[in-house]
Amino acid sequence: MEIYVEYALAENFLLDAMLLWLALKTARQKIIWGRISLAAALGAVFAVVFPLMRLGNVLAYLLKFAVGLLLCLISVKGKGAGRYAITALIFFGYSFALGGALLALYSAFSLDYKAGEGGYLVERAPVGTVLGGSFLFCVVSVSLVKRLYKKRAMRRFLYSCKVVLGDRSVTAEGFLDSGNRATAHGIPVCFLSPDLAFDLLGERSMTEEMTIVTVNGEKQIKIFLADSLEIYCGNRPNIIRKVYFAPSGHIRAREYKIILNAEVTEHIPVQ
C-alpha cells in the first residue's frame, strides 16, 4: 500500500495535537492552541523522519521519549516543573493507552502493520480507521476525566455519619448539600435512604409531616426526629442533638445515603 507523506504528516499532526490537548486538559493546564499546533507539527515531522533513521532499539526508544518530553515542554506554559512533569506523564500514559487501543482495533478488523526495509510500513490501517478510533478514544477519555474530577470534588463534601434513635443507630456517608436548608420547628431536616430509615425506625411510625417545595410544586413528606447526628472529621465526632430526618428514594443509587442540611456546617469544618 503506497503512503503519501502529506497524509502521514496530517495524520500524525492530528494525533499528537489530540494527545497533547488531552494531557493538558487532564492536568488542568492552560490550553494554548498555538503551542499545541507547533508541538504537533514537530511531532508529525519526527514521526515521518523517524523510520528513515537506523538506530538500535535502546537509542530509538530514548529518542522517542526525548521528543515526547520536548512536545510537552512546548505545549505547557508556566506552572513550574511539577505541573510540567505531571503533564508529560499523562501525555505518555495517553500515548501508550491509545497505542494499545489501536492495536486492539487492528486485531478486531484483521489489519496488520508490517515493517519493510528501513522501517517503512508496507501495509497499514486506513487513515479513517486510525482517526475514527482515536476520536472515540478522545471522547471516552474526556468523559472519564470529567467523572473523575466530579467525584473528586464531591469527596470534599462527604463525611462519615452516625444517626442515633433510641437504641438503634446507623452509619453511612453523608453529603453536605449547601442547597438543603429545610427546617421543621426550627430544627434542620436531613434526608436519608429508605433502607436506613427502616433500620432506624423499626416498629416506630412517622407521625410528623412537613411541606417542601420541589420543581413540581409543594409536596408533603413524612419526617421523624432523631436523638443525634454524629458527623466525623477524622476520628473526632461532631455531635448535633435532635435532628429531623426524612426518607428519600432519590439517593438510593448514590455514593452517599444521607443528605446533610446546610446548617450543620456550623458544627463541622469543610474539608
N, C-alpha and C positions, 0 to 999 in steps of 0.2 A: 504494500500500500504506500503510495507516494505522499510525503508530508511536506506541506508548504511552510516556509519559515514564518511568513506573516501570520498564518493560522496558529502556529506554535507560540509565537510571541503574544498574540491576543489571548490565547487560552491561558498561558501561564501568568500573564498580567492580571487577568480576572481572578484566577485562583489565589495569587499572592495578595491582591487587594482585599479579597473576601476574608482570608485568614488574618490579615493584619487588622481589618476592621473588627472582626470577632474578638481578637485578643484585646484590642483597646477598649471595646465595649464591655467585655467581661471584667477587665481590670479597672473599669470606670475612669479611664484616661480621656483627656480631651481629644476628640476626633478632628483632625485637620486633613482634609482630602488632598491638599497639595502635597503634603508629606507622604501620605499613603500612596498617591499616584507615583511620586518619584521613587519610593522604595519598591513598589510593584513593578515599575519599568525596569529597574536594576535587576530585580529578581527574575523577570522574564528573559532578559538578555543572558543572564547567567545560566538559566535552565536550557537555553538553546545552545550556548557555547560549551557547557559542561561535558556533554557526550563526546566532544571532539578532543578533550584532554585525556591523555593516557597517564592515569595515576593509580597508585596502589589503593587497596581498599581503605587503609588507615588514613592516608592523605585525602582521599576522596570524601570520607565522612567528616574529617576535620574541616575541610574547605566548605562543605555544605553547612556545617554548624556555624562557622565563622560568618558566612554570608547571611545566614538567618539572623545572627546577632546584629549584623550591620543593618539589615532591613528594619529590625525593631528599633535600633538606635535612631534611624532616620525618621521613623513614624512617631516616636514618643517625643513630646515636648515637655521638658522640665520634670517636676515631681520627684527628682532625686534618684539615686542609684537603686534604692529599694523597689520603688514602683516600676522602674525600668526592668529590673531583674524578674519581677512578677509577671510583667507583660511578656517578656521574652519566654519565660517558662510556659505561660499559657499558649503563646504562639506555637511553640514546638509541640505542646500537647495536642492542640487542634490539628497540626500538620500530620502527626502520627495517626490520630484518630480518623482524619479524612482519608489518609492513605489506606488504612485498614478497611474503611467503609467502601472505598472504590474497588479494592481488590475483591471484596465480597460481592460487589455488584458485577464485576467482570466474570467471576466464577459462576454467578447465577445465570448470566446470559452467554456463558461459554466464550468469553472474549479474552484472548491471551496477549500478553506482552512478550515479544521475543527480541532479544538484543542481537543485533548484527555486528559486523566488524567495526571496531572503533566506537561502539556504544550506540550506534544508530538503532532506532526502533523500526523494524521492517514490518511489523504488524501491531496495531494498537486499536484501542476502543474509539468509536466515533466521538467527535468533539461534543456533539449533542448529548451523548450518554454521560460524558465526564462532567459537563457543565450542569446538566439536569440533576445528576446525583449530588454534585457539590451544592447546588441551590437547596435541595432537600436537606442536606446536612446542615446548611446555614440556618434554615428555618427551625429545624429541631433543636439546634444548639442555642439559638436565641430564646426559644421557648423555655428550655431547661434552665438557662441562666436567669431569666425573669422569675421563674418559680423559686429558684434557689435564693435570690435576693429578697423575694417577698416572704419566704419562710424565715429567712434570717432576720428580717425586720420585725416580723411578728413575734419571734422568740424573745425580743426585748420586752414584750409586754405579757409574757406568760409567767405565771407563778404557781408554785405548788400550794394547794389549798386543802384545808380540812374543815368540814362543816359538821357541827355537833347539834343534835336534837335529842334531848333526854339521854337515854343510854345507848343511842345509836350515833354513828359517825361515818362519814365517807371522805375519801381523799381523791383528788383529781387535779388536773391542770386547769388553772383559771386564766382567762384572757381579760386584761384590763381595757375595757371599752370606754373611751372618752365620750362617746355619744350616748351612753346609757346613764341617764340622770333620773330615772324613775324613782319615786318615793311613795310610801304609804304611811300615813300618820306621822310624817316627818322622818321616817326611817328608810334608808336606802333599800332598793329592791334589786337583787341579783337574779340571774337566770341559770338554771341547770338542766341537764338532760333528764328525760323521764325516768330512766333506769336509776339514776342517783336519787331522784325524788322518791321512787318506790322503796329503795333501800333505807332511806331516812325515815319515811313516814310509817312504814309497816302497816299496822292496822288503823293508824290515825286517818282522819279525813280532813281535807282542806275546806274550812268553813268560811274563810275570808275571800273577798274579791276586790279587784281594783280595775280601773279603766286605763287602758293605754292607747296611744294614738299610733296607728300604723299607716302605711301607704294606701291601705284600703279603707281607712277611716278608723273610728273608735272601736275598741274591742274589749270585752270583759274577760279577765283571766283570773284563775284561782291562785292564791298565794298562801304561804304559811310562814310562821315566824320561827326561825332557828335560834337556838340558845347562843351560838357563837360562830364566828367565821375566823379561822386562823389562816393567815397568809404568810408564807415563808420566804424570806430573803436570806439565802444561805441556810444556816441551821437555826436561825432565830425566828420564832413565830411572832407575828404581829396580830394580836387578838382583838377582834371587834365584837362587842356584845350586842345581841339582839339585831339580827339582820333578816329582812324578808327575802324569801325565795319563791320563784315561780317556775314550774316546769316548762320547757320549750323544746319542741320537736325539731326546731331548726338547727340545733347544734349536735345532733346525733352522730353525724359522719365527719366531725371536725377533729382537729388535734387536741382540742380542749373540750371539757364538758361543763365548764362554768363560765358565765359571762359576768365579770365583776362590774359593780357600779362605779362611776367616775368619782364619787365622793370618798371611796376608800383610799384614794391617792394621798389623803392627809395622814393615813396610817402607815403607808409604805413608801419607800423611795423608788423612783423609776430607775430601772436598771440601765 
